[in-house]
Amino acid sequence: MYTHCKRTLGPVSKEKYRIRWWIQMSRTKERKLRRQREEEEKHREQIHAGLRYEKFEERCKKPALPNRVNMAESSEEELEDRQDTVERATIVYRQMLPSLLNKLSRIKDPRNPNQIAHKMTVLLLYGMLMFVCQTGSRRETNRTMSYTLFENLKVMFPELETLPHADTLARLLEVIDVSEIQECMVELLKDLIKRKKFKNYLLKKGYLIAIDGTQKFYRNYQWDEKCLERNVGKEETKTVQYYVYVLESVLILSNGITLPLYSLFLDNEDWIKGETKQDCEQKAFYRLAKKIKKLFRNSRITIVVDGLYACGPVIKACLKNKWNYMIVLKEDCLKTVWEEAKGLMKLEPENSLHVKWGDRDQKYQWANDVEYEFNDGNKTRELMLHVVTCHETWLETHNRSTGKVEQKETRYAWLSSQPLTERNVFERCTKIGRYRWKIENNILAEKHHGYNYEHCYSYNWNAMEGYHYLMKIGRLLNVLAANSELLAEKVETLGIRGFIKFLKMACSGSVLDADRIREAVNRKRQWRLILIA
């Protein structure tokens, strides 16, 4: 048997203990103050030597979604949560859909009026909801579209008067001008801009547009004359592959929200093998530039693109349209420009800046007015380019594996439309140039987060394009809904994909209170965007 003895301190011992504790605390405080003074002195010396500290809004790693069971305490509470979420989602979607459907109704319908069972707007809305609900394919849509889900969707979207078959939509997309679907989506964006929904998230009252190309899908046989062609494999086993390639563009807001803009399909309709070249990204860029210029006309535009576009004709097109640009400059691209830029950087060491950006050290060097000549048809033209490089280092701790601290480094380089100075180099590189990654993230989300970007949907080229544009509308609606103040709490709890699944489950689980949904829509509520997903 063990007994626990408690030792009591006498008055003298207590006093000694207090003195020892006070001395220990004083030493700890002194060490902290000394360390703080050393850090401040170090910062003063660095600033004196040219180091600049930029305001860094720390964006911590997104917390993991909660791993817990249903928080509802009863089935009644769970049903109420579903009802409330559907009401809020309906308010957001109804901010955009009526005007969009009104625009879509103007598309010419070539079908025989006497044989029409479903209006064109019903079919196109059905197609949009395929991608809003992320059903994945035509067959999956037919399987999952229950009458309970249809009844609830009909309350949310009264324009969905009838329930069509997925193949009916495919047949419609084969015969209509599907490019008008995309134009309607762009007009919706234009309306939102006019309503000043993005006013607080513009880049110096201008628009930041990223452009990049990606493969949609490929086959080992030619299903359409428009598809592109390439040889794959080793010399002895080389085979022909046929693929679809799309040039994408997105509008990037300053708070990080990325909204789909134009999609341009590359095609070989006018290609003659052995005589002319296939369609390519650069050719498509000039066609896309005309569309963007027509849409934004006299607005301030900044274009961000990858190293494929670091060439004279693309830069000339941007200057002609009076656009700003930040173009990635690869080491093996424009060798004469690189040589002259590196020489100028050595001759002008004052054209450099050391920036402390959060936990990262950035060393910028730039060279303005670098001469560049290129062939433009039968003429040789000259441009003045501005080159900037950024060498970035940081420490990375491997907490989950070895626990070791590893020093990492990376290097970036861009061509800038504006001359670089100490005042603008950080913003142009970090706040503009590096935002090009947003379009890559957007494409990855469309491919792997439920939108089935790489799915064909139809081997009819016109219908395939139509499904792609409907997918873009579904993506736009979901991005705006997920980043809305009304749904912020739900999206933060479930994540964007979890929210979409929950919304679909809420609509397909049981028939909701239609009167409450209508009342919620009729009630005037302000719709504001905030960055969540």
Backbone torsions as a table, in degrees:
resi	resn	phi	psi	omega
1	MET	NA	132.4	-177.3
2	TYR	-109.9	142.6	176.4
3	THR	-118.6	144.7	-179.6
4	HIS	-101.4	120.0	-178.7
5	CYS	-101.3	131.4	178.3
6	LYS	-103.9	120.5	-178.1
7	ARG	-87.6	131.7	178.8
8	THR	-101.4	139.8	179.5
9	LEU	-93.0	139.2	175.3
10	GLY	-78.2	174.6	-178.6
11	PRO	-58.2	-39.7	-177.4
12	VAL	-70.4	-43.3	-179.9
13	SER	-63.6	-39.5	178.6
14	LYS	-61.9	-41.5	-179.2
15	GLU	-65.1	-41.7	178.1
16	LYS	-63.3	-39.4	-179.5
17	TYR	-63.8	-41.9	179.1
18	ARG	-63.4	-42.9	-179.1
19	ILE	-63.5	-43.9	-179.5
20	ARG	-63.2	-42.7	179.3
21	TRP	-63.4	-42.0	-179.2
22	TRP	-65.0	-41.1	179.1
23	ILE	-64.2	-42.8	-179.5
24	GLN	-63.2	-44.7	179.0
25	MET	-65.3	-37.8	179.3
26	SER	-63.2	-41.6	179.4
27	ARG	-66.1	-40.7	178.3
28	THR	-62.4	-45.1	179.3
29	LYS	-63.8	-39.8	179.8
30	GLU	-64.0	-41.5	178.5
31	ARG	-62.9	-42.2	179.1
32	LYS	-63.2	-43.1	179.2
33	LEU	-64.7	-40.8	179.5
34	ARG	-63.3	-42.7	179.3
35	ARG	-64.1	-39.5	178.7
36	GLN	-64.5	-42.3	178.8
37	ARG	-64.0	-39.1	178.9
38	GLU	-64.7	-42.0	178.8
39	GLU	-63.5	-44.0	179.8
40	GLU	-63.2	-41.2	178.4
41	GLU	-63.9	-41.5	178.6
42	LYS	-62.9	-42.8	178.9
43	HIS	-63.8	-40.5	179.3
44	ARG	-62.5	-42.5	179.0
45	GLU	-64.3	-41.1	-179.8
46	GLN	-66.6	-42.0	178.4
47	ILE	-64.2	-39.1	178.0
48	HIS	-62.3	-34.7	-178.5
49	ALA	-82.9	-2.2	176.9
50	GLY	113.7	0.5	178.3
51	LEU	-74.3	134.4	-179.9
52	ARG	-118.6	136.0	179.1
53	TYR	-99.1	122.7	178.8
54	GLU	-99.0	145.9	176.1
55	LYS	-63.2	127.1	-176.9
56	PHE	-124.4	110.6	177.6
57	GLU	-83.5	102.3	-174.7
58	GLU	-60.6	121.5	175.3
59	ARG	-110.1	98.5	-176.0
60	CYS	-66.7	161.8	176.1
61	LYS	-60.1	137.4	-178.1
62	LYS	-59.5	130.9	179.7
63	PRO	-65.6	149.5	178.2
64	ALA	-64.8	147.4	177.9
65	LEU	-65.3	142.4	-176.9
66	PRO	-59.6	132.8	179.1
67	ASN	-99.3	82.2	-175.0
68	ARG	-144.1	165.8	177.7
69	VAL	-79.5	174.1	179.4
70	ASN	-54.2	128.0	-177.0
71	MET	-81.5	-11.1	179.7
72	ALA	-68.1	138.5	-177.7
73	GLU	-88.9	-12.0	179.0
74	SER	-155.1	165.9	178.9
75	SER	-65.9	-32.5	178.5
76	GLU	-64.1	-42.2	179.3
77	GLU	-65.3	-38.2	179.3
78	GLU	-66.0	-43.0	178.4
79	LEU	-64.3	-36.9	178.2
80	GLU	-65.0	-39.6	178.1
81	ASP	-63.3	-42.0	178.2
82	ARG	-63.2	-44.8	-179.7
83	GLN	-60.4	-45.6	-178.5
84	ASP	-63.9	-42.2	-179.6
85	THR	-64.4	-42.9	179.3
86	VAL	-64.1	-40.0	178.4
87	GLU	-60.7	-46.5	-179.1
88	ARG	-65.4	-42.6	179.0
89	ALA	-63.3	-39.5	179.8
90	THR	-62.6	-41.1	178.4
91	ILE	-57.3	-44.4	-177.9
92	VAL	-68.8	-49.4	-177.8
93	TYR	-63.4	-35.5	-178.9
94	ARG	-71.1	-14.1	174.3
95	GLN	-67.4	-24.7	-173.3
96	MET	-114.4	-37.1	-168.6
97	LEU	-66.6	-43.8	-177.4
98	PRO	-55.6	-46.4	-179.9
99	SER	-67.8	-36.1	178.7
100	LEU	-65.0	-45.1	-179.9
101	LEU	-66.7	-33.4	176.3
102	ASN	-62.6	-40.0	177.4
103	LYS	-68.4	-42.4	-179.2
104	LEU	-64.9	-28.5	-178.6
105	SER	-67.1	-16.3	-179.3
106	ARG	-82.6	-10.2	178.3
107	ILE	-66.3	135.9	-177.8
108	LYS	-68.4	129.0	179.7
109	ASP	-103.2	109.5	-176.4
110	PRO	-83.4	3.0	-176.9
111	ARG	-72.5	159.1	177.3
112	ASN	-72.1	118.2	-176.9
113	PRO	-57.1	-28.9	-178.1
114	ASN	-76.2	-13.2	-176.8
115	GLN	-115.8	15.9	-177.7
116	ILE	-90.0	122.2	176.4
117	ALA	-97.8	-27.1	-178.0
118	HIS	-130.3	132.2	176.5
119	LYS	-60.2	156.2	179.4
120	MET	-63.9	-39.6	179.5
121	THR	-65.2	-33.4	177.0
122	VAL	-63.6	-45.5	-178.5
123	LEU	-66.3	-41.3	-179.1
124	LEU	-70.4	-36.4	175.2
125	LEU	-65.0	-41.1	176.1
126	TYR	-58.1	-41.9	178.5
127	GLY	-65.2	-41.1	177.8
128	MET	-63.0	-42.6	-178.2
129	LEU	-68.2	-24.5	172.7
130	MET	-55.2	-42.1	-175.9
131	PHE	-89.7	-27.9	173.5
132	VAL	-63.1	-43.2	179.6
133	CYS	-85.1	-6.5	177.1
134	GLN	55.0	57.0	-178.6
135	THR	-80.1	-22.2	169.4
136	GLY	100.1	-41.3	-178.7
137	SER	-158.5	171.6	180.0
138	ARG	-65.5	-43.7	-179.9
139	ARG	-65.2	-40.8	179.6
140	GLU	-64.0	-35.9	177.6
141	THR	-63.9	-44.4	177.5
142	ASN	-61.1	-39.4	-177.8
143	ARG	-69.1	-41.4	-171.3
144	THR	-90.7	-13.0	-178.5
145	MET	-80.0	83.6	178.9
146	SER	-80.7	167.0	179.4
147	TYR	-70.4	-30.0	175.7
148	THR	-63.5	-46.9	178.0
149	LEU	-62.1	-42.4	-179.4
150	PHE	-63.1	-43.3	-179.7
151	GLU	-61.4	-42.0	179.2
152	ASN	-69.3	-40.4	178.0
153	LEU	-65.0	-33.6	179.5
154	LYS	-66.4	-32.5	176.2
155	VAL	-72.2	-42.2	179.4
156	MET	-67.2	-40.2	-177.5
157	PHE	-128.2	89.2	-175.4
158	PRO	-58.7	-20.7	-179.9
159	GLU	-68.3	-17.7	178.9
160	LEU	-81.3	76.9	-171.3
161	GLU	-76.2	-34.3	-176.6
162	THR	-129.6	164.0	179.9
163	LEU	-106.2	103.2	-177.8
164	PRO	-86.2	169.9	171.9
165	HIS	-88.3	146.9	-177.7
166	ALA	-60.7	-31.3	-179.9
167	ASP	-69.7	-26.3	177.6
168	THR	-64.7	-41.2	176.1
169	LEU	-63.2	-42.2	-180.0
170	ALA	-59.9	-41.5	179.8
171	ARG	-67.2	-35.7	177.5
172	LEU	-65.3	-44.4	-177.7
173	LEU	-65.5	-20.9	178.4
174	GLU	-71.6	-24.1	-170.5
175	VAL	-114.9	-11.3	-179.3
176	ILE	-96.8	166.7	176.1
177	ASP	-81.3	95.8	-172.3
178	VAL	-70.9	-19.1	178.3
179	SER	-61.8	-25.3	178.6
180	GLU	-70.0	-24.5	175.9
181	ILE	-62.9	-44.8	178.5
182	GLN	-65.2	-40.2	179.4
183	GLU	-62.3	-35.8	177.6
184	CYS	-65.8	-39.4	177.4
185	MET	-63.7	-42.0	179.8
186	VAL	-66.4	-37.0	176.5
187	GLU	-64.4	-36.3	175.6
188	LEU	-61.3	-44.6	176.4
189	LEU	-59.6	-41.1	179.3
190	LYS	-62.4	-40.9	177.4
191	ASP	-62.4	-42.4	178.8
192	LEU	-64.1	-35.4	176.7
193	ILE	-66.0	-42.9	178.8
194	LYS	-64.0	-33.3	177.8
195	ARG	-79.0	3.6	175.8
196	LYS	61.8	33.6	177.9
197	LYS	-70.3	-25.7	-177.5
198	PHE	-109.4	11.2	-173.1
199	LYS	-55.5	-40.9	-176.0
200	ASN	-82.7	-2.0	-174.9
201	TYR	-121.4	24.1	178.6
202	LEU	-91.7	159.1	-180.0
203	LEU	-93.3	98.0	-178.1
204	LYS	51.0	48.7	179.1
205	LYS	62.8	22.6	178.3
206	GLY	-127.4	-179.8	-175.0
207	TYR	-116.9	129.9	178.0
208	LEU	-97.3	118.5	-176.9
209	ILE	-120.6	126.3	176.9
210	ALA	-105.5	141.9	-178.6
211	ILE	-128.7	135.2	178.2
212	ASP	-159.9	153.3	179.3
213	GLY	-106.6	153.2	178.4
214	THR	-153.6	153.9	177.2
215	GLN	-80.9	136.7	177.5
216	LYS	-88.0	-56.3	175.0
217	PHE	-164.1	170.9	178.4
218	TYR	-141.4	160.9	174.8
219	ARG	-140.2	162.9	179.0
220	ASN	-92.9	9.3	177.3
221	TYR	-138.4	155.6	-177.6
222	GLN	-88.1	105.0	-179.2
223	TRP	-91.8	-13.8	178.9
224	ASP	-154.2	147.0	-178.7
225	GLU	-68.2	-18.9	-176.6
226	LYS	-80.2	-18.9	-174.6
227	CYS	-68.6	150.3	-179.9
228	LEU	-78.0	161.4	-174.2
229	GLU	-130.1	141.8	176.5
230	ARG	-152.0	159.5	176.7
231	ASN	-101.4	132.3	-179.6
232	VAL	-127.5	155.2	178.5
233	GLY	96.7	175.8	179.4
234	LYS	-75.1	167.0	-175.4
235	GLU	-53.1	-46.6	-175.6
236	GLU	-75.1	-21.3	-178.3
237	THR	-121.4	26.4	-175.6
238	LYS	-67.4	133.5	178.6
239	THR	-129.3	160.3	179.2
240	VAL	-91.5	135.6	179.4
241	GLN	-123.6	141.7	-179.0
242	TYR	-116.1	133.6	-172.2
243	TYR	-145.3	162.8	176.8
244	VAL	-111.3	131.1	-178.2
245	TYR	-126.8	137.2	-175.2
246	VAL	-126.0	135.0	172.8
247	LEU	-95.2	117.1	-175.3
248	GLU	-104.2	151.6	172.4
249	SER	-137.7	144.8	179.7
250	VAL	-135.3	152.9	173.8
251	LEU	-98.3	123.0	-176.6
252	ILE	-107.7	122.8	177.8
253	LEU	-89.7	159.0	-174.4
254	SER	-65.8	-21.5	178.8
255	ASN	-88.9	6.2	175.0
256	GLY	99.6	-9.2	179.0
257	ILE	-68.6	132.3	-179.1
258	THR	-115.2	121.1	-176.6
259	LEU	-113.9	130.3	179.7
260	PRO	-63.2	141.5	179.9
261	LEU	-118.2	-116.6	-178.7
262	TYR	-89.4	145.5	168.5
263	SER	-119.4	132.8	-178.3
264	LEU	-124.5	118.5	-179.2
265	PHE	-83.2	129.6	173.3
266	LEU	-80.5	136.1	179.9
267	ASP	-143.6	157.5	-178.7
268	ASN	-106.0	32.4	-175.7
269	GLU	-59.8	-38.6	-177.9
270	ASP	-102.5	12.6	-176.6
271	TRP	-81.5	131.8	174.2
272	ILE	-115.2	113.7	-174.8
273	LYS	-59.7	128.8	179.3
274	GLY	87.2	-11.9	-178.7
275	GLU	-116.2	-43.3	-179.8
276	THR	-121.4	164.9	180.0
277	LYS	-88.6	153.9	175.9
278	GLN	-69.4	162.1	173.7
279	ASP	-64.6	148.6	-178.0
280	CYS	-145.8	174.1	-177.3
281	GLU	-59.4	-43.6	-177.2
282	GLN	-65.5	-41.2	176.4
283	LYS	-61.5	-43.9	-179.2
284	ALA	-65.5	-30.4	-179.4
285	PHE	-58.9	-42.1	-178.2
286	TYR	-66.7	-36.8	176.7
287	ARG	-67.2	-41.2	179.4
288	LEU	-66.8	-37.6	-179.9
289	ALA	-60.0	-37.7	178.4
290	LYS	-63.5	-41.0	179.3
291	LYS	-65.0	-44.5	-179.4
292	ILE	-64.4	-41.2	179.1
293	LYS	-62.7	-41.1	179.6
294	LYS	-66.4	-36.4	-178.2
295	LEU	-70.9	-47.2	-173.3
296	PHE	-98.8	-13.6	175.7
297	ARG	44.6	-101.8	-173.1
298	ASN	-95.2	11.6	-180.0
299	SER	-75.8	158.9	175.9
300	ARG	-77.9	124.3	-177.6
301	ILE	-122.3	137.0	170.7
302	THR	-123.1	124.7	-178.5
303	ILE	-102.2	132.3	173.3
304	VAL	-122.1	125.5	-177.0
305	VAL	-140.4	167.9	-178.6
306	ASP	-86.5	-175.0	-172.6
307	GLY	-66.2	-14.8	178.7
308	LEU	-62.8	-26.5	-174.9
309	TYR	-97.5	8.3	178.6
310	ALA	-80.0	75.4	-179.6
311	CYS	-149.8	160.6	-175.4
312	GLY	-57.1	-50.3	-177.4
313	PRO	-59.1	-38.7	179.5
314	VAL	-67.7	-44.3	179.0
315	ILE	-63.2	-39.9	178.3
316	LYS	-61.1	-41.9	179.1
317	ALA	-62.9	-40.5	178.7
318	CYS	-65.1	-42.8	179.8
319	LEU	-66.3	-37.6	178.7
320	LYS	-62.4	-38.5	179.7
321	ASN	-84.6	0.8	-179.3
322	LYS	60.6	43.5	179.1
323	TRP	-101.7	143.1	165.9
324	ASN	-76.2	158.3	177.3
325	TYR	-153.1	154.3	167.4
326	MET	-133.7	111.0	-175.4
327	ILE	-113.1	129.3	177.8
328	VAL	-61.6	133.4	178.9
329	LEU	-114.6	111.2	179.9
330	LYS	-81.2	158.7	-175.9
331	GLU	-63.1	-34.0	-176.7
332	ASP	-95.4	15.7	-177.4
333	CYS	-113.6	142.2	179.5
334	LEU	49.5	64.1	-173.4
335	LYS	-61.1	-38.7	179.7
336	THR	-65.6	-37.2	177.2
337	VAL	-65.1	-42.9	178.7
338	TRP	-60.6	-45.6	-178.0
339	GLU	-60.5	-46.8	-179.1
340	GLU	-68.1	-38.8	-179.8
341	ALA	-63.6	-44.3	179.4
342	LYS	-64.2	-37.7	177.3
343	GLY	-64.2	-43.3	178.9
344	LEU	-65.9	-36.6	178.9
345	MET	-63.4	-34.9	177.3
346	LYS	-72.4	-37.9	-179.2
347	LEU	-74.5	-25.9	-177.1
348	GLU	-122.5	70.9	-178.1
349	PRO	-64.3	-17.1	178.7
350	GLU	-70.6	-18.2	177.4
351	ASN	-82.7	61.7	179.8
352	SER	-148.8	158.8	-178.7
353	LEU	-151.7	134.4	176.8
354	HIS	-108.0	117.8	-175.6
355	VAL	-118.9	135.4	172.2
356	LYS	-99.0	108.0	-176.9
357	TRP	-112.3	93.9	-175.2
358	GLY	64.1	-123.0	179.1
359	ASP	-94.5	14.7	-176.3
360	ARG	-117.6	138.6	174.6
361	ASP	-98.6	126.2	179.6
362	GLN	-120.0	130.6	176.4
363	LYS	-117.7	111.3	-179.1
364	TYR	-98.0	141.6	170.3
365	GLN	-137.0	141.8	-179.0
366	TRP	-144.8	160.1	176.8
367	ALA	-137.8	120.3	-179.6
368	ASN	-95.4	155.9	174.8
369	ASP	56.3	54.0	174.5
370	VAL	-88.4	124.8	-177.7
371	GLU	-73.3	137.6	179.4
372	TYR	-143.1	125.7	178.1
373	GLU	-110.3	141.0	177.6
374	PHE	-146.6	157.6	-179.9
375	ASN	-86.0	123.3	178.2
376	ASP	-118.9	89.0	-173.7
377	GLY	70.9	-121.4	179.1
378	ASN	-94.3	0.3	-176.7
379	LYS	-110.0	155.9	172.7
380	THR	-106.4	119.5	-178.3
381	ARG	-107.9	156.8	-179.1
382	GLU	-123.2	135.3	177.6
383	LEU	-125.6	152.2	173.1
384	MET	-103.6	115.9	-177.3
385	LEU	-107.1	155.5	177.7
386	HIS	-120.9	119.8	-173.9
387	VAL	-109.9	136.4	177.7
388	VAL	-136.4	140.1	175.1
389	THR	-121.2	150.9	178.3
390	CYS	-134.5	120.4	175.9
391	HIS	-105.7	117.9	-172.8
392	GLU	-118.1	133.0	177.1
393	THR	-128.1	150.2	177.2
394	TRP	-160.0	164.0	177.8
395	LEU	-102.2	134.7	-179.3
396	GLU	-124.0	124.9	-179.3
397	THR	-98.3	127.4	179.1
398	HIS	-91.4	77.8	-174.7
399	ASN	-64.7	-36.0	-172.2
400	ARG	-84.8	-14.8	-177.7
401	SER	-115.2	-91.5	-174.5
402	THR	-88.1	-22.8	-176.1
403	GLY	80.2	2.5	-178.5
404	LYS	-78.1	154.3	176.3
405	VAL	-99.7	123.4	-177.1
406	GLU	-117.7	135.7	177.1
407	GLN	-85.9	126.9	-179.6
408	LYS	-112.8	154.0	175.7
409	GLU	-148.8	153.6	177.6
410	THR	-151.2	165.5	-176.3
411	ARG	-138.3	137.6	178.4
412	TYR	-125.8	156.3	174.2
413	ALA	-149.2	141.2	-179.1
414	TRP	-138.4	158.7	164.0
415	LEU	-100.0	129.0	-177.3
416	SER	-111.5	142.0	177.7
417	SER	-75.3	-22.8	-179.1
418	GLN	-111.2	145.6	175.6
419	PRO	-58.1	143.2	-177.7
420	LEU	-89.5	140.4	174.6
421	THR	-138.1	173.7	177.0
422	GLU	-60.9	-30.6	-175.5
423	ARG	-76.7	-31.8	-172.5
424	ASN	-112.7	-8.0	-172.3
425	VAL	-65.3	-40.5	-179.1
426	PHE	-65.1	-46.2	-177.6
427	GLU	-65.9	-43.1	-177.0
428	ARG	-66.5	-35.7	-178.0
429	CYS	-83.2	-52.8	-172.5
430	THR	-81.9	-37.8	-175.6
431	LYS	-94.1	-11.3	179.1
432	ILE	-121.9	-61.0	-175.4
433	GLY	-56.5	-45.0	-176.4
434	ARG	-77.6	-10.7	175.7
435	TYR	-72.0	-6.5	175.3
436	ARG	-60.0	-26.6	179.3
437	TRP	-61.5	-22.3	-177.2
438	LYS	-60.8	-37.2	-179.4
439	ILE	-70.3	-34.2	176.7
440	GLU	-65.8	-41.7	176.6
441	ASN	-63.1	-38.3	-179.9
442	ASN	-65.1	-43.4	179.0
443	ILE	-64.4	-41.5	178.3
444	LEU	-62.7	-39.2	178.1
445	ALA	-64.0	-41.5	179.9
446	GLU	-68.7	-28.1	-179.5
447	LYS	-83.5	-36.6	-168.6
448	HIS	-121.7	-1.3	-177.0
449	HIS	-115.3	36.3	169.3
450	GLY	106.4	-9.6	-175.8
451	TYR	-93.4	-6.7	176.4
452	ASN	50.5	50.2	180.0
453	TYR	-53.4	-38.1	-173.8
454	GLU	-88.1	4.2	177.5
455	HIS	-84.2	142.5	-174.1
456	CYS	-76.4	-45.0	-177.3
457	TYR	70.5	-36.0	177.2
458	SER	-161.0	142.4	176.8
459	TYR	-88.5	0.7	169.0
460	ASN	-82.1	123.3	-172.6
461	TRP	-58.4	-42.9	-178.6
462	ASN	-63.1	-44.8	179.3
463	ALA	-66.7	-38.4	178.3
464	MET	-59.7	-44.7	176.7
465	GLU	-61.9	-42.5	-179.5
466	GLY	-59.5	-45.3	176.8
467	TYR	-61.3	-37.5	179.5
468	HIS	-62.8	-43.0	-179.7
469	TYR	-68.9	-36.0	175.9
470	LEU	-65.9	-37.0	176.1
471	MET	-61.7	-39.9	179.4
472	LYS	-64.0	-39.0	177.7
473	ILE	-65.2	-44.8	177.4
474	GLY	-58.4	-42.0	177.7
475	ARG	-63.0	-44.7	179.3
476	LEU	-59.9	-47.0	-179.5
477	LEU	-61.8	-42.1	-179.1
478	ASN	-68.4	-38.9	178.9
479	VAL	-63.8	-45.4	-179.6
480	LEU	-67.1	-37.4	178.3
481	ALA	-68.3	-45.3	-176.7
482	ALA	-65.9	-27.6	179.9
483	ASN	-102.2	25.7	177.9
484	SER	-95.7	146.0	-178.9
485	GLU	-62.0	-33.9	-177.8
486	LEU	-63.6	-30.7	-175.4
487	LEU	-110.8	10.2	-173.5
488	ALA	-57.0	-47.9	-175.5
489	GLU	-62.5	-42.0	-178.0
490	LYS	-68.6	-41.6	-178.9
491	VAL	-67.6	-38.1	178.3
492	GLU	-65.2	-32.9	-179.5
493	THR	-77.1	-42.9	-172.6
494	LEU	-101.6	-18.0	-171.1
495	GLY	82.5	163.3	-175.4
496	ILE	-64.9	-45.4	179.9
497	ARG	-69.5	-37.5	177.0
498	GLY	-64.3	-36.9	178.4
499	PHE	-64.6	-44.1	-179.9
500	ILE	-62.8	-41.9	177.7
501	LYS	-64.2	-40.9	-180.0
502	PHE	-64.3	-41.9	-179.4
503	LEU	-63.7	-41.8	178.5
504	LYS	-65.9	-41.1	178.7
505	MET	-64.7	-39.9	-179.9
506	ALA	-63.3	-36.3	-178.7
507	CYS	-79.7	-27.0	-177.0
508	SER	-97.9	-12.1	-176.3
509	GLY	-73.1	-45.2	-179.2
510	SER	-158.6	161.2	179.3
511	VAL	-72.2	124.3	-176.6
512	LEU	-87.0	168.9	-179.7
513	ASP	-73.3	104.1	-175.7
514	ALA	-65.5	-38.6	-178.4
515	ASP	-63.1	-40.4	179.1
516	ARG	-65.1	-38.0	179.0
517	ILE	-65.8	-42.8	179.4
518	ARG	-64.9	-41.6	178.5
519	GLU	-62.0	-40.8	179.9
520	ALA	-62.7	-39.2	179.9
521	VAL	-69.0	-41.0	-178.7
522	ASN	-71.3	-24.6	177.6
523	ARG	-70.4	130.4	-177.7
524	LYS	-76.4	119.8	178.3
525	ARG	-130.3	137.5	178.5
526	GLN	-75.9	136.9	-179.7
527	TRP	-109.3	114.7	-179.1
528	ARG	-124.4	147.0	178.8
529	LEU	-94.6	138.7	170.4
530	ILE	-140.9	150.2	-178.1
531	LEU	-77.0	118.4	176.2
532	ILE	-125.0	-61.3	-174.1
533	ALA	-99.7	NA	NA
